[in-house]
Amino acid sequence: MQVTERVYKPKKVQAIERVAALAKKRKVIAVAGIGKVRAAQIMGLKKSFRNQLDIIVAKNTLTNIALSKMNLPNADALLKELKGQNVLILTDMNPFKLYLILQKGRVSLPARAGDIATEEIVIPAGNTGIPPGPVLSEFKGAKVATKIESGSIFVNKDTVVAKAGDVISAPLAGLLSRLGLKPIKAGISVNIAYMDGLLFREKDIAIDPESYLNELKNSFAAALGIAVQQVYLTKESTPLIIAKGFRNAKALAVSAGYISKDTATAVIADSEAKAKAILNLAKKKGYQS
């Protein structure tokens, strides 16, 4: 039986060859979801990172063919992620930096019925500016406690109405719209990134720079404290060790009554305090000065 090789149209062949060429050239291949992504966002990324990111919207079948021909290590695991509507991002920057860049490009959109909450949605406390009426039932349906003041509906306290991953109902979407809230974060999000045969999922590369910086500061402070305690001299610890040594030496000199220009005031004050204590004790025992 003769097997006929499938023939693709020139346009599809060009797409396959382009994906293969860029995948060979770049160090990182990222598969990103583009749910709710606007064309302007993709164009903006292409323009801002023209020499750093190659962004390709191609059908999964064509991408699969292109990458299969390259014999990449552990490629099968990557190809399994080609589901749904995706965009390929090929780059030389590491996946962590890529994730941060894409996060900055996200925008806030109004919620619609059936949307998945991308993060916890909170209706804040305060005056909504909405007059009382049938809308009160929407607040009640969302389990948001309210009161009426000065002809407006007030929300009593910050209220979580949806958690990340929850499906937003039509009534809740309508209420959020009335309040002018845009809780849906839309943008390109990395589902998986491939580098040197290793796969990095979103949870692996999602980092918060601020919390990471705080961890570094806390670690530095702890290490500096240990260095000072162990008298380990570095550029950072030496001034603190000298200051600590001076304080300890001064305290010892004052305790021993050793007078110098640095200890005289403290020694005299300490002696006066001891003399007063002895005098008060003597008076309690009936002795008179």
C-alpha positions as CSV (number, residue, x, y, z in Angstrom):
1,M,0.0,0.0,0.0
2,Q,1.5,3.4,-1.0
3,V,1.4,6.1,1.6
4,T,0.9,9.6,0.2
5,E,2.6,12.4,2.1
6,R,0.3,15.2,2.9
7,V,0.9,18.3,0.9
8,Y,0.4,21.7,2.5
9,K,-0.4,25.0,0.8
10,P,2.5,27.3,0.4
11,K,1.2,29.7,3.1
12,K,1.1,26.9,5.6
13,V,4.6,25.6,4.6
14,Q,5.9,29.1,5.1
15,A,4.3,29.2,8.6
16,I,5.9,25.9,9.5
17,E,9.3,26.9,8.3
18,R,9.1,30.2,10.1
19,V,8.2,28.6,13.4
20,A,11.0,26.0,13.0
21,A,13.6,28.7,12.1
22,L,12.8,30.9,15.1
23,A,12.6,27.9,17.5
24,K,16.1,26.9,16.3
25,K,17.4,30.5,16.7
26,R,15.9,31.3,20.1
27,K,16.6,29.8,23.5
28,V,13.1,29.8,24.9
29,I,9.8,28.7,23.4
30,A,6.7,29.8,25.3
31,V,3.1,28.7,24.7
32,A,0.8,31.4,25.9
33,G,-2.9,31.6,26.2
34,I,-4.6,34.6,24.5
35,G,-8.1,34.4,26.1
36,K,-9.7,37.9,26.0
37,V,-6.4,39.3,24.5
38,R,-6.9,42.3,22.3
39,A,-5.0,42.5,19.0
40,A,-3.7,45.9,20.2
41,Q,-2.0,44.2,23.1
42,I,-0.2,41.8,20.9
43,M,0.8,44.5,18.4
44,G,2.0,46.6,21.4
45,L,4.3,43.8,22.6
46,K,5.7,43.2,19.1
47,K,6.5,46.9,18.8
48,S,8.0,47.4,22.2
49,F,10.1,44.2,22.1
50,R,10.7,43.9,18.4
51,N,14.3,42.5,18.8
52,Q,13.6,40.5,21.9
53,L,10.3,38.7,21.3
54,D,9.0,36.9,18.2
55,I,5.3,36.4,18.6
56,I,3.5,34.0,16.3
57,V,-0.1,33.2,16.1
58,A,-0.2,29.8,14.4
59,K,-2.5,26.8,14.4
60,N,-1.5,24.1,16.8
61,T,-1.2,21.5,14.0
62,L,1.4,23.6,12.1
63,T,3.3,24.4,15.3
64,N,3.3,20.7,16.2
65,I,4.8,19.8,12.8
66,A,7.5,22.5,13.0
67,L,8.7,21.6,16.5
68,S,8.5,17.8,15.8
69,K,11.0,18.2,13.0
70,M,13.6,19.7,15.3
71,N,14.1,16.7,17.6
72,L,14.1,18.9,20.7
73,P,14.8,17.0,24.0
74,N,11.6,16.5,25.9
75,A,9.6,18.1,23.1
76,D,6.7,15.7,23.5
77,A,5.8,17.2,26.9
78,L,5.8,20.7,25.3
79,L,3.6,19.6,22.3
80,K,1.0,18.2,24.7
81,E,0.4,21.7,25.8
82,L,-0.7,22.9,22.4
83,K,-4.4,23.0,23.1
84,G,-7.0,25.6,22.4
85,Q,-6.1,29.0,21.0
86,N,-2.4,29.9,21.7
87,V,0.3,32.2,20.7
88,L,4.0,31.2,20.4
89,I,6.5,33.5,21.9
90,L,10.2,32.8,21.0
91,T,12.9,34.7,22.9
92,D,16.3,34.6,24.4
93,M,15.2,36.1,27.7
94,N,14.6,33.7,30.6
95,P,11.0,32.6,31.4
96,F,10.9,34.6,34.6
97,K,11.6,37.9,32.9
98,L,9.2,37.1,30.1
99,Y,6.5,36.4,32.7
100,L,7.0,39.9,34.3
101,I,6.9,41.6,31.0
102,L,3.6,40.0,30.0
103,Q,2.1,40.7,33.4
104,K,2.8,44.4,33.0
105,G,1.0,44.3,29.7
106,R,-2.3,43.1,31.2
107,V,-5.4,45.3,31.2
108,S,-8.5,45.3,33.4
109,L,-11.9,44.5,31.7
110,P,-15.5,44.5,32.9
111,A,-16.8,41.1,33.9
112,R,-19.3,39.2,31.7
113,A,-21.5,36.3,32.6
114,G,-19.4,33.1,32.3
115,D,-16.0,34.8,32.8
116,I,-13.6,33.1,35.1
117,A,-12.3,35.3,37.9
118,T,-8.6,35.8,37.4
119,E,-8.2,36.9,41.0
120,E,-10.2,37.5,44.2
121,I,-13.0,40.1,43.5
122,V,-13.9,42.5,46.3
123,I,-16.7,45.0,46.4
124,P,-15.2,47.8,48.6
125,A,-17.0,49.4,51.5
126,G,-18.4,52.9,51.1
127,N,-20.9,54.9,49.2
128,T,-21.8,53.3,45.8
129,G,-23.6,56.4,44.6
130,I,-26.5,54.2,43.5
131,P,-30.0,55.1,44.7
132,P,-32.0,52.4,46.5
133,G,-34.4,50.3,44.4
134,P,-34.5,46.9,42.8
135,V,-30.7,46.8,42.7
136,L,-30.7,46.1,46.4
137,S,-31.7,42.5,45.5
138,E,-28.5,42.2,43.5
139,F,-26.4,43.2,46.5
140,K,-28.4,40.7,48.6
141,G,-27.9,38.0,46.0
142,A,-24.1,38.6,46.1
143,K,-24.3,38.5,49.9
144,V,-23.1,42.1,50.2
145,A,-24.4,43.8,53.4
146,T,-25.7,47.3,52.7
147,K,-27.5,50.3,54.3
148,I,-29.2,53.4,53.0
149,E,-27.7,56.8,53.9
150,S,-28.4,60.2,52.3
151,G,-30.4,58.6,49.5
152,S,-27.6,56.2,48.4
153,I,-26.7,52.6,48.9
154,F,-23.6,52.1,51.2
155,V,-21.7,48.9,51.4
156,N,-21.0,48.1,55.0
157,K,-17.6,46.4,54.6
158,D,-15.2,45.1,52.0
159,T,-16.8,41.9,50.7
160,V,-15.3,39.1,48.6
161,V,-17.9,38.2,46.0
162,A,-15.7,35.8,43.9
163,K,-12.5,33.9,44.4
164,A,-9.9,33.2,41.7
165,G,-11.2,30.5,39.4
166,D,-14.9,31.1,40.2
167,V,-17.4,31.4,37.3
168,I,-19.0,34.8,37.3
169,S,-22.8,34.7,37.1
170,A,-24.9,37.1,35.1
171,P,-26.3,38.9,38.2
172,L,-22.9,39.4,39.7
173,A,-21.5,40.6,36.4
174,G,-24.3,43.1,36.2
175,L,-23.7,44.3,39.8
176,L,-20.0,44.8,39.2
177,S,-20.7,46.7,36.0
178,R,-23.1,49.0,37.9
179,L,-20.3,49.7,40.4
180,G,-17.8,50.5,37.7
181,L,-15.5,47.6,38.7
182,K,-13.3,46.0,36.1
183,P,-12.1,42.8,37.8
184,I,-11.0,40.7,34.9
185,K,-7.3,40.9,34.0
186,A,-6.8,40.2,30.4
187,G,-3.5,39.7,28.5
188,I,-1.1,37.1,27.3
189,S,-0.2,34.6,30.0
190,V,2.4,32.0,29.8
191,N,1.0,28.5,30.1
192,I,4.3,26.8,29.7
193,A,7.8,27.8,28.7
194,Y,10.5,25.5,27.3
195,M,14.2,26.1,27.8
196,D,17.1,23.6,27.5
197,G,14.8,20.7,27.6
198,L,13.1,21.8,30.8
199,L,9.5,22.8,31.1
200,F,8.4,25.8,33.3
201,R,4.7,26.1,34.1
202,E,3.1,29.4,35.0
203,K,3.2,28.6,38.7
204,D,7.0,28.0,38.4
205,I,7.8,31.4,36.9
206,A,5.2,33.6,38.6
207,I,7.3,35.7,40.9
208,D,6.4,38.9,42.9
209,P,9.4,41.2,42.7
210,E,8.3,43.2,45.8
211,S,8.0,40.1,48.0
212,Y,11.2,38.7,46.5
213,L,13.0,42.0,47.3
214,N,11.6,41.9,50.9
215,E,12.9,38.4,51.3
216,L,16.4,39.5,50.1
217,K,16.4,42.4,52.6
218,N,15.3,40.1,55.5
219,S,18.0,37.6,54.5
220,F,20.6,40.3,54.3
221,A,19.6,41.7,57.7
222,A,19.8,38.2,59.3
223,A,23.2,37.4,57.7
224,L,24.5,40.8,58.8
225,G,23.3,40.1,62.4
226,I,25.1,36.7,62.4
227,A,28.3,38.3,61.0
228,V,28.3,41.0,63.7
229,Q,27.6,38.4,66.4
230,Q,30.5,36.2,65.2
231,V,32.8,39.2,64.5
232,Y,33.1,38.3,60.9
233,L,34.7,41.3,59.1
234,T,33.2,42.5,55.8
235,K,32.6,45.9,54.3
236,E,29.1,45.9,55.7
237,S,29.7,44.4,59.1
238,T,33.0,46.1,60.1
239,P,31.5,49.5,61.1
240,L,28.8,47.7,63.2
241,I,31.4,45.4,64.9
242,I,33.6,48.4,65.8
243,A,30.5,50.3,67.2
244,K,29.5,47.2,69.2
245,G,33.0,46.7,70.5
246,F,33.2,50.4,71.5
247,R,29.8,50.1,73.4
248,N,31.0,47.0,75.2
249,A,34.3,48.5,76.1
250,K,32.7,51.7,77.4
251,A,30.2,49.7,79.5
252,L,33.0,47.6,81.0
253,A,35.0,50.8,81.8
254,V,32.1,52.5,83.4
255,S,31.3,49.3,85.5
256,A,35.0,49.2,86.6
257,G,35.0,53.0,87.4
258,Y,37.7,53.6,84.8
259,I,37.7,57.3,84.0
260,S,38.5,58.6,80.5
261,K,37.2,61.4,78.2
262,D,34.6,58.9,76.9
263,T,33.6,57.4,80.3
264,A,34.0,60.3,82.8
265,T,30.4,61.5,82.5
266,A,28.9,58.0,82.8
267,V,31.2,57.0,85.7
268,I,30.4,60.1,87.7
269,A,26.6,59.6,87.0
270,D,26.9,56.0,88.0
271,S,28.8,56.9,91.2
272,E,26.3,59.5,92.1
273,A,23.4,57.0,91.6
274,K,25.2,54.5,93.8
275,A,25.9,57.2,96.5
276,K,22.3,58.2,96.5
277,A,21.2,54.6,96.8
278,I,23.5,54.1,99.8
279,L,22.3,57.3,101.4
280,N,18.6,56.3,101.1
281,L,19.4,52.9,102.5
282,A,21.2,54.5,105.5
283,K,18.3,56.8,106.2
284,K,15.9,53.8,106.2
285,K,18.1,52.2,108.8
286,G,18.0,55.3,111.0
287,Y,21.3,56.9,110.2
288,Q,21.4,60.6,109.7
289,S,23.8,62.6,107.6
